[in-house]
Each structure stands twice: as C-alpha cells, then as structure tokens.
Amino acid sequence: MKYFYSRREPNWSPWCRFRYQQVPVGMAHWLRYPGSLTARLKQAAQGNFRLRLLRQGWARPLESERRLLGMRRGGVVILREVEMLCGDVPWVFARTLIPVHSLRGRARRLTLLEERPLGEVLFSDPTMRRGVTQMAQLRPGHSLFASATCGLQSVQTLWGRRTLYHLAGKPLLVNELFLPDIPTSRP
Ligand SMILES: C=C(O[C@@H]1C=C(C(=O)O)C=C[C@H]1O)C(=O)O
C-alpha cells in the first residue's frame, strides 16, 4: 500500500540550535524528554494510556528522512503511524520509518508490534543507541501535519521532534508530533 503526503518539510533544527524561546511554556519539557516517551505518557495518563495503530506499510521516506537514515535515493521503508491517547483523546502522533536494510535480526520484531508501543521494545533492548534529535514547528501544508491532525482546520501549529535510533547498529527514525490536547503543565 502507498501513502501520499505533502513533501514540504518544516525547518528541523538540532536539539542544541533549537530556539526554545518560541516554544509555549509546558511544551519544552515534552520536546526535550530524553527517555521513553511511551513510559512518560503512560505515567501522565494515569492508567488511561492507549495506542492506536493508524497504518503500517511500505513507503518512500521524505528527502530529509532519507538523508538522516543514510539511505540511497529510491529506497523504501516500513512506515508505522500511531496515535498515543489518554482515553479517547489523542496526545501524540508518531511516525516511525524502518529502512528495508534495517529489517534483519533484532529490528524485525518492530514490524510485528501491532498496538504494542515501539518504545517498550526499543528502550529495553541493550543494543539500542539514541542518535540525533531534531525539533520543528509544523504548520498546515507541511509534511505530516494533515496526518497528525486528521485534517482538523482549527489546528494552526504543532510542535514536534524526530530522533534517529540504532538497534543492533541499524537505523530507524521516530517522528513525534505533540497534539493540542497534550497536558502542558508539568505533573
Ligand atoms: C520511541 C518511542 O516509542 C513511541 C512509540 C511508538 C510506536 O509504537 O509506534 C512510536 C513512537 C514513540 O512515540 C518512545 O517511547 O520513546
């Protein structure tokens, strides 16, 4: 199955050069959170955490994703898109790309997760290495914005990050977009 997105990319900046002054109070701690976001969301949702698998299938990465993943032009990935919710309220839209050449050995099980959070597997694997994280402000028309907001007209901006992970030396890229209902007061 193929998925089509706007290919206009937001301005992704590395963690260290990101201008945090622009970020609303209460959003920065989500963007900078260094551990498993799944675990952090579970804690914040106090027993109401849910993960909904939106789609999984073959796709072509966006140009900047391809470069981060070190893939050749025309290469394909397994694309997994999920929503992480508190009850029925979506808090985070996550899009993970696993290049075909990463789908050997340990990374294979990442394709069999269904509604089990990827973070649980990733953060319990001793071969996992966390690489670069980039942040961006996304607006309507940017790639991923429509998928994350399900086309909701009322949403004008989203904050997001993407992190390169390695599992047994093989790369995968996780995009996480924080949706308007995520709590912005630190518990
Ligand atoms: C990378 C993590 O995994 C989370 C779970 C995901 C999934 O199940 O597809 C995707 C992205 C993350 O938000 C994490 O918990 O930090």
PDBQT file of the ligand as one rigid body, heavy atoms in Angstrom, charges set to zero:
ROOT
HETATM    1  C1  LIG A 201      10.279   5.876  20.632  1.00  0.00    +0.000 C 
HETATM    2  C2  LIG A 201       9.291   5.618  21.459  1.00  0.00    +0.000 C 
HETATM    3  O1  LIG A 201       8.216   4.919  21.029  1.00  0.00    +0.000 OA
HETATM    4  C3  LIG A 201       6.967   5.533  20.900  1.00  0.00    +0.000 C 
HETATM    5  C4  LIG A 201       6.000   4.545  20.353  1.00  0.00    +0.000 C 
HETATM    6  C5  LIG A 201       5.793   4.442  19.020  1.00  0.00    +0.000 C 
HETATM    7  C6  LIG A 201       5.030   3.338  18.350  1.00  0.00    +0.000 C 
HETATM    8  O2  LIG A 201       4.524   2.423  18.994  1.00  0.00    +0.000 OA
HETATM    9  O3  LIG A 201       4.960   3.341  17.120  1.00  0.00    +0.000 OA
HETATM   10  C7  LIG A 201       6.294   5.397  18.208  1.00  0.00    +0.000 C 
HETATM   11  C8  LIG A 201       6.973   6.456  18.680  1.00  0.00    +0.000 C 
HETATM   12  C9  LIG A 201       7.161   6.750  20.072  1.00  0.00    +0.000 C 
HETATM   13  O4  LIG A 201       6.476   7.853  20.460  1.00  0.00    +0.000 OA
HETATM   14  C10 LIG A 201       9.288   6.066  22.863  1.00  0.00    +0.000 C 
HETATM   15  O5  LIG A 201       8.522   5.531  23.651  1.00  0.00    +0.000 OA
HETATM   16  O6  LIG A 201      10.098   6.969  23.176  1.00  0.00    +0.000 OA
ENDROOT
TORSDOF 0
